[in-house]
Amino acid sequence: MKARGNAGGWRDAAAGWLFLAPFLATYCLFLVYPFAKGIWISLFDWDLLAVSLNPDAKRFVGFDNYVRMLWGSDMVWGVATRPLLQGVGLIVAFAALLAVGLRRMGARTGATLAVLGFLVFAAGGWTPGEAGRWFDRRFWPVVGNTVTFVLLTVPAITAVALVLAAALNRETRAMSVLRTVFFLSQVLSVTVVTLIWQIMFSPQQGMIANIAASLGMTPVAWLTEPGYATAAIVIATLWWSLGIAMILFLAGLQDISKEIYEAATLDGSGPFATFYQITLPNLRRTVTLVVVLQIILHFQVFGQVHLMTNGGPNDQTQVLVRHIYQTAFRDSALGRASAMAVFLFLIMAVFSAMQFFLNRETDR
């Protein structure tokens, strides 16, 4: 009986793997393999045009693409490159060790200060050589633009979607129609969305310009003015991305027991107190999910920027994915572009892990 049971278990396991095989093969072929290939390419000086003509034109450079992107090129180290900074680091390190030896400071605190002091001394000694320079001068401003876009977009989408979901969480025909209306923008392609908002923001015939003119105000060229271009992309993205967040919040709201609200009503709780004390605590997991998904999604922003502003004016709306695209296909520097893509993946992996740990804390 035991042998027959084991045989049955093996057959079930084999059948399970057989059903999973098509998915696993597709997943590995279209996700795992390209990801591994991207990491491999990032370790090469890989000119896209040269390698397409001669596969041996690539040159292995190890982590040089990452060092150039995050740190600098042709970096050299000296004992007295920055005497003041390095001297302060050494003084702090030796003073901490002396204080520990004289028992004037705890061993853990002293060791921490000593390590920090030596790190300051070591970091202060690095500087670019004669033919070198610090990190990629365009990369970090582009990262800053992307982070700014995410900081402006994610809280706005989360707040507006939550308010809309709370307002539409009623079982009436009118509410069903309004849910459909607010979700419709989600099904549009980025090309259609950007075309709509390019017309809206047009300083000649756009609706916003016409409203401003009727009020005696000068119309603003939203997509070419330095102070308005980022705001224009944020507004278009908010309108486009609102639907899925609203649906997630509606699902979370409908999962809350109605008996809790009935008890709050009997206790005389007002709508704002009920929302703050009952709705928000029960939506903690949903809020975390929406925020993390929106962060991961909007760190990959490309279409709106590419079609509405082309990264302008003066690179103020240039974002990381578009910079990767231009580095790979305009500059043919596929190795550097792959290193940037790995950097972007690590950012998204951090936020994915954050969602996992936050949900675990919520479950406790």
C-alpha positions as a Python dict, from the first residue, in 0.01 Angstrom:
ca = {
    (1, 'M'): (0, 0, 0),
    (2, 'K'): (285, 235, 87),
    (3, 'A'): (462, 167, -243),
    (4, 'R'): (138, 221, -434),
    (5, 'G'): (81, 548, -246),
    (6, 'N'): (432, 667, -332),
    (7, 'A'): (377, 576, -697),
    (8, 'G'): (54, 774, -699),
    (9, 'G'): (230, 1072, -545),
    (10, 'W'): (501, 1062, -811),
    (11, 'R'): (237, 1045, -1085),
    (12, 'D'): (55, 1346, -939),
    (13, 'A'): (380, 1542, -914),
    (14, 'A'): (474, 1449, -1273),
    (15, 'A'): (129, 1553, -1395),
    (16, 'G'): (161, 1883, -1210),
    (17, 'W'): (500, 1960, -1366),
    (18, 'L'): (364, 1859, -1706),
    (19, 'F'): (83, 2114, -1678),
    (20, 'L'): (331, 2378, -1555),
    (21, 'A'): (585, 2309, -1830),
    (22, 'P'): (432, 2540, -2100),
    (23, 'F'): (413, 2832, -1857),
    (24, 'L'): (764, 2772, -1721),
    (25, 'A'): (909, 2744, -2072),
    (26, 'T'): (740, 3067, -2181),
    (27, 'Y'): (842, 3244, -1859),
    (28, 'C'): (1206, 3140, -1891),
    (29, 'L'): (1219, 3220, -2263),
    (30, 'F'): (1063, 3566, -2250),
    (31, 'L'): (1155, 3686, -1896),
    (32, 'V'): (1437, 3494, -1730),
    (33, 'Y'): (1660, 3463, -2037),
    (34, 'P'): (1630, 3831, -2147),
    (35, 'F'): (1696, 3943, -1789),
    (36, 'A'): (2010, 3726, -1762),
    (37, 'K'): (2122, 3840, -2109),
    (38, 'G'): (2079, 4204, -2005),
    (39, 'I'): (2302, 4154, -1700),
    (40, 'W'): (2560, 3980, -1922),
    (41, 'I'): (2555, 4264, -2179),
    (42, 'S'): (2603, 4520, -1900),
    (43, 'L'): (2948, 4369, -1836),
    (44, 'F'): (3067, 4458, -2188),
    (45, 'D'): (3160, 4765, -2388),
    (46, 'W'): (2892, 4677, -2642),
    (47, 'D'): (2846, 4907, -2941),
    (48, 'L'): (2513, 4805, -3093),
    (49, 'L'): (2605, 4888, -3455),
    (50, 'A'): (2955, 4743, -3436),
    (51, 'V'): (2842, 4415, -3277),
    (52, 'S'): (2559, 4377, -3529),
    (53, 'L'): (2824, 4378, -3804),
    (54, 'N'): (3093, 4189, -3612),
    (55, 'P'): (2989, 3977, -3309),
    (56, 'D'): (3348, 3988, -3180),
    (57, 'A'): (3350, 4369, -3156),
    (58, 'K'): (3227, 4365, -2796),
    (59, 'R'): (3486, 4402, -2519),
    (60, 'F'): (3452, 4265, -2165),
    (61, 'V'): (3488, 4545, -1909),
    (62, 'G'): (3345, 4384, -1595),
    (63, 'F'): (3173, 4635, -1369),
    (64, 'D'): (3319, 4943, -1546),
    (65, 'N'): (2977, 5045, -1680),
    (66, 'Y'): (2838, 5046, -1326),
    (67, 'V'): (3142, 5230, -1188),
    (68, 'R'): (3120, 5493, -1461),
    (69, 'M'): (2746, 5536, -1406),
    (70, 'L'): (2743, 5548, -1026),
    (71, 'W'): (3095, 5655, -934),
    (72, 'G'): (3318, 5790, -1212),
    (73, 'S'): (3577, 5706, -1474),
    (74, 'D'): (3959, 5681, -1436),
    (75, 'M'): (3934, 5731, -1060),
    (76, 'V'): (4257, 5753, -858),
    (77, 'W'): (4315, 5748, -483),
    (78, 'G'): (4558, 5955, -280),
    (79, 'V'): (4650, 5977, 88),
    (80, 'A'): (4617, 6357, 94),
    (81, 'T'): (4369, 6426, -187),
    (82, 'R'): (4146, 6620, 55),
    (83, 'P'): (4366, 6680, 360),
    (84, 'L'): (4097, 6847, 574),
    (85, 'L'): (3824, 6586, 517),
    (86, 'Q'): (4060, 6290, 540),
    (87, 'G'): (4229, 6437, 847),
    (88, 'V'): (3895, 6477, 1025),
    (89, 'G'): (3812, 6115, 940),
    (90, 'L'): (4140, 5988, 1087),
    (91, 'I'): (4106, 6203, 1399),
    (92, 'V'): (3754, 6071, 1462),
    (93, 'A'): (3867, 5711, 1408),
    (94, 'F'): (4171, 5727, 1636),
    (95, 'A'): (3985, 5933, 1900),
    (96, 'A'): (3713, 5668, 1911),
    (97, 'L'): (3967, 5387, 1948),
    (98, 'L'): (4148, 5580, 2223),
    (99, 'A'): (3820, 5644, 2408),
    (100, 'V'): (3740, 5273, 2395),
    (101, 'G'): (4089, 5190, 2525),
    (102, 'L'): (4046, 5434, 2814),
    (103, 'R'): (3696, 5300, 2877),
    (104, 'R'): (3541, 5638, 2817),
    (105, 'M'): (3316, 5497, 2544),
    (106, 'G'): (3135, 5170, 2482),
    (107, 'A'): (3302, 4921, 2252),
    (108, 'R'): (3012, 4911, 2003),
    (109, 'T'): (2982, 5291, 1979),
    (110, 'G'): (3358, 5332, 1952),
    (111, 'A'): (3387, 5068, 1682),
    (112, 'T'): (3106, 5231, 1482),
    (113, 'L'): (3270, 5576, 1502),
    (114, 'A'): (3608, 5430, 1412),
    (115, 'V'): (3469, 5254, 1105),
    (116, 'L'): (3287, 5572, 994),
    (117, 'G'): (3605, 5774, 1041),
    (118, 'F'): (3811, 5534, 830),
    (119, 'L'): (3538, 5529, 564),
    (120, 'V'): (3547, 5911, 547),
    (121, 'F'): (3926, 5895, 516),
    (122, 'A'): (3905, 5634, 238),
    (123, 'A'): (3619, 5798, 44),
    (124, 'G'): (3783, 6142, 65),
    (125, 'G'): (4090, 6011, -115),
    (126, 'W'): (3913, 5933, -443),
    (127, 'T'): (3919, 6180, -730),
    (128, 'P'): (3907, 6156, -1113),
    (129, 'G'): (4243, 6133, -1287),
    (130, 'E'): (4356, 6365, -1565),
    (131, 'A'): (4139, 6193, -1827),
    (132, 'G'): (3860, 6101, -1584),
    (133, 'R'): (3549, 6257, -1438),
    (134, 'W'): (3291, 6193, -1173),
    (135, 'F'): (2977, 5987, -1238),
    (136, 'D'): (2772, 6013, -1554),
    (137, 'R'): (2671, 6380, -1541),
    (138, 'R'): (2337, 6316, -1711),
    (139, 'F'): (2240, 5997, -1530),
    (140, 'W'): (2173, 6131, -1178),
    (141, 'P'): (1970, 6436, -1291),
    (142, 'V'): (1756, 6195, -1496),
    (143, 'V'): (1712, 5973, -1188),
    (144, 'G'): (1614, 6286, -994),
    (145, 'N'): (1352, 6376, -1259),
    (146, 'T'): (1210, 6023, -1238),
    (147, 'V'): (1193, 6030, -858),
    (148, 'T'): (1025, 6373, -870),
    (149, 'F'): (766, 6240, -1116),
    (150, 'V'): (696, 5940, -892),
    (151, 'L'): (668, 6159, -580),
    (152, 'L'): (417, 6386, -754),
    (153, 'T'): (214, 6114, -924),
    (154, 'V'): (180, 5827, -675),
    (155, 'P'): (33, 6020, -376),
    (156, 'A'): (-205, 6208, -607),
    (157, 'I'): (-334, 5890, -776),
    (158, 'T'): (-367, 5709, -443),
    (159, 'A'): (-558, 5991, -273),
    (160, 'V'): (-792, 6068, -565),
    (161, 'A'): (-861, 5699, -633),
    (162, 'L'): (-940, 5636, -265),
    (163, 'V'): (-1182, 5929, -248),
    (164, 'L'): (-1352, 5824, -573),
    (165, 'A'): (-1381, 5463, -458),
    (166, 'A'): (-1536, 5569, -127),
    (167, 'A'): (-1784, 5795, -310),
    (168, 'L'): (-1879, 5526, -566),
    (169, 'N'): (-1906, 5237, -321),
    (170, 'R'): (-2284, 5214, -350),
    (171, 'E'): (-2500, 4957, -527),
    (172, 'T'): (-2697, 5185, -758),
    (173, 'R'): (-2719, 5211, -1135),
    (174, 'A'): (-2578, 5564, -1134),
    (175, 'M'): (-2273, 5453, -935),
    (176, 'S'): (-2214, 5165, -1180),
    (177, 'V'): (-2223, 5408, -1473),
    (178, 'L'): (-1982, 5647, -1298),
    (179, 'R'): (-1741, 5362, -1219),
    (180, 'T'): (-1734, 5276, -1589),
    (181, 'V'): (-1678, 5641, -1683),
    (182, 'F'): (-1385, 5682, -1445),
    (183, 'F'): (-1232, 5352, -1556),
    (184, 'L'): (-1261, 5419, -1931),
    (185, 'S'): (-935, 5616, -1951),
    (186, 'Q'): (-746, 5307, -1828),
    (187, 'V'): (-822, 5113, -2147),
    (188, 'L'): (-682, 5381, -2379),
    (189, 'S'): (-334, 5345, -2525),
    (190, 'V'): (-60, 5589, -2430),
    (191, 'T'): (-68, 5731, -2783),
    (192, 'V'): (-436, 5825, -2753),
    (193, 'V'): (-388, 5965, -2401),
    (194, 'T'): (-97, 6187, -2501),
    (195, 'L'): (-281, 6309, -2812),
    (196, 'I'): (-581, 6408, -2600),
    (197, 'W'): (-366, 6597, -2350),
    (198, 'Q'): (-148, 6760, -2615),
    (199, 'I'): (-467, 6914, -2752),
    (200, 'M'): (-584, 7005, -2400),
    (201, 'F'): (-254, 7179, -2320),
    (202, 'S'): (-217, 7352, -2656),
    (203, 'P'): (-169, 7730, -2603),
    (204, 'Q'): (-362, 7805, -2927),
    (205, 'Q'): (-675, 7587, -2938),
    (206, 'G'): (-659, 7387, -2613),
    (207, 'M'): (-949, 7390, -2368),
    (208, 'I'): (-726, 7511, -2084),
    (209, 'A'): (-599, 7797, -2302),
    (210, 'N'): (-956, 7893, -2400),
    (211, 'I'): (-1065, 7899, -2033),
    (212, 'A'): (-762, 8112, -1943),
    (213, 'A'): (-835, 8354, -2231),
    (214, 'S'): (-1201, 8387, -2129),
    (215, 'L'): (-1082, 8488, -1781),
    (216, 'G'): (-847, 8750, -1926),
    (217, 'M'): (-534, 8545, -1852),
    (218, 'T'): (-244, 8474, -2085),
    (219, 'P'): (-248, 8109, -2205),
    (220, 'V'): (50, 7903, -2092),
    (221, 'A'): (253, 7679, -2322),
    (222, 'W'): (241, 7390, -2077),
    (223, 'L'): (457, 7146, -2271),
    (224, 'T'): (742, 7386, -2345),
    (225, 'E'): (756, 7603, -2032),
    (226, 'P'): (1019, 7483, -1779),
    (227, 'G'): (791, 7528, -1479),
    (228, 'Y'): (486, 7354, -1630),
    (229, 'A'): (603, 7058, -1841),
    (230, 'T'): (641, 6815, -1549),
    (231, 'A'): (304, 6921, -1409),
    (232, 'A'): (142, 6858, -1748),
    (233, 'I'): (280, 6503, -1763),
    (234, 'V'): (169, 6438, -1404),
    (235, 'I'): (-187, 6556, -1481),
    (236, 'A'): (-209, 6338, -1794),
    (237, 'T'): (-74, 6037, -1603),
    (238, 'L'): (-317, 6095, -1316),
    (239, 'W'): (-612, 6096, -1557),
    (240, 'W'): (-485, 5785, -1735),
    (241, 'S'): (-383, 5574, -1432),
    (242, 'L'): (-673, 5647, -1198),
    (243, 'G'): (-896, 5356, -1304),
    (244, 'I'): (-701, 5054, -1183),
    (245, 'A'): (-625, 5211, -843),
    (246, 'M'): (-992, 5300, -801),
    (247, 'I'): (-1098, 4941, -880),
    (248, 'L'): (-850, 4801, -628),
    (249, 'F'): (-985, 5034, -358),
    (250, 'L'): (-1343, 4942, -448),
    (251, 'A'): (-1255, 4574, -405),
    (252, 'G'): (-1101, 4651, -67),
    (253, 'L'): (-1400, 4857, 44),
    (254, 'Q'): (-1647, 4585, -53),
    (255, 'D'): (-1449, 4335, 152),
    (256, 'I'): (-1517, 4533, 472),
    (257, 'S'): (-1812, 4397, 667),
    (258, 'K'): (-2120, 4621, 659),
    (259, 'E'): (-2196, 4526, 1017),
    (260, 'I'): (-1897, 4735, 1131),
    (261, 'Y'): (-2044, 5044, 963),
    (262, 'E'): (-2387, 4972, 1109),
    (263, 'A'): (-2236, 4951, 1457),
    (264, 'A'): (-2051, 5279, 1402),
    (265, 'T'): (-2374, 5447, 1289),
    (266, 'L'): (-2556, 5325, 1601),
    (267, 'D'): (-2271, 5469, 1813),
    (268, 'G'): (-2324, 5808, 1648),
    (269, 'S'): (-2000, 5809, 1448),
    (270, 'G'): (-1995, 6071, 1170),
    (271, 'P'): (-1880, 6004, 810),
    (272, 'F'): (-1530, 6148, 858),
    (273, 'A'): (-1473, 5964, 1187),
    (274, 'T'): (-1600, 5640, 1029),
    (275, 'F'): (-1369, 5683, 732),
    (276, 'Y'): (-1067, 5756, 952),
    (277, 'Q'): (-1130, 5495, 1223),
    (278, 'I'): (-1284, 5209, 1023),
    (279, 'T'): (-1224, 5243, 648),
    (280, 'L'): (-856, 5340, 646),
    (281, 'P'): (-740, 5075, 899),
    (282, 'N'): (-922, 4803, 704),
    (283, 'L'): (-770, 4926, 376),
    (284, 'R'): (-411, 4918, 502),
    (285, 'R'): (-312, 4623, 283),
    (286, 'T'): (-489, 4768, -20),
    (287, 'V'): (-322, 5107, 26),
    (288, 'T'): (17, 4936, 49),
    (289, 'L'): (-55, 4734, -267),
    (290, 'V'): (-173, 5038, -463),
    (291, 'V'): (122, 5256, -356),
    (292, 'V'): (386, 4993, -434),
    (293, 'L'): (228, 4902, -770),
    (294, 'Q'): (205, 5268, -866),
    (295, 'I'): (569, 5329, -768),
    (296, 'I'): (689, 5033, -975),
    (297, 'L'): (468, 5137, -1268),
    (298, 'H'): (567, 5504, -1272),
    (299, 'F'): (938, 5444, -1235),
    (300, 'Q'): (898, 5293, -1584),
    (301, 'V'): (731, 5603, -1731),
    (302, 'F'): (823, 5647, -2096),
    (303, 'G'): (539, 5703, -2342),
    (304, 'Q'): (397, 6024, -2194),
    (305, 'V'): (737, 6192, -2180),
    (306, 'H'): (850, 6065, -2520),
    (307, 'L'): (533, 6176, -2699),
    (308, 'M'): (443, 6495, -2510),
    (309, 'T'): (774, 6672, -2438),
    (310, 'N'): (1058, 6461, -2584),
    (311, 'G'): (1231, 6498, -2248),
    (312, 'G'): (1233, 6878, -2269),
    (313, 'P'): (1251, 7157, -2204),
    (314, 'N'): (1624, 7140, -2126),
    (315, 'D'): (1599, 6777, -2009),
    (316, 'Q'): (1365, 6875, -1723),
    (317, 'T'): (1123, 6592, -1805),
    (318, 'Q'): (1381, 6338, -1919),
    (319, 'V'): (1319, 6013, -1731),
    (320, 'L'): (1523, 5700, -1672),
    (321, 'V'): (1356, 5462, -1921),
    (322, 'R'): (1380, 5719, -2202),
    (323, 'H'): (1745, 5782, -2113),
    (324, 'I'): (1809, 5406, -2133),
    (325, 'Y'): (1631, 5394, -2468),
    (326, 'Q'): (1838, 5680, -2611),
    (327, 'T'): (2165, 5542, -2472),
    (328, 'A'): (2099, 5203, -2634),
    (329, 'F'): (1948, 5294, -2970),
    (330, 'R'): (2064, 5650, -3037),
    (331, 'D'): (2414, 5632, -2887),
    (332, 'S'): (2455, 5256, -2958),
    (333, 'A'): (2600, 5210, -2605),
    (334, 'L'): (2410, 4893, -2525),
    (335, 'G'): (2640, 4793, -2236),
    (336, 'R'): (2584, 5120, -2047),
    (337, 'A'): (2211, 5110, -2121),
    (338, 'S'): (2189, 4756, -1980),
    (339, 'A'): (2368, 4867, -1663),
    (340, 'M'): (2109, 5145, -1621),
    (341, 'A'): (1830, 4892, -1678),
    (342, 'V'): (1973, 4668, -1404),
    (343, 'F'): (1984, 4973, -1174),
    (344, 'L'): (1615, 5038, -1250),
    (345, 'F'): (1534, 4673, -1182),
    (346, 'L'): (1702, 4696, -841),
    (347, 'I'): (1489, 5001, -753),
    (348, 'M'): (1171, 4813, -840),
    (349, 'A'): (1293, 4502, -656),
    (350, 'V'): (1343, 4711, -341),
    (351, 'F'): (984, 4838, -353),
    (352, 'S'): (850, 4490, -426),
    (353, 'A'): (1035, 4357, -121),
    (354, 'M'): (898, 4651, 79),
    (355, 'Q'): (542, 4549, -11),
    (356, 'F'): (615, 4191, 97),
    (357, 'F'): (752, 4293, 437),
    (358, 'L'): (483, 4553, 499),
    (359, 'N'): (212, 4295, 427),
    (360, 'R'): (381, 4053, 668),
    (361, 'E'): (378, 4322, 937),
    (362, 'T'): (9, 4386, 867),
    (363, 'D'): (-74, 4017, 909),
    (364, 'R'): (79, 4003, 1258),
}
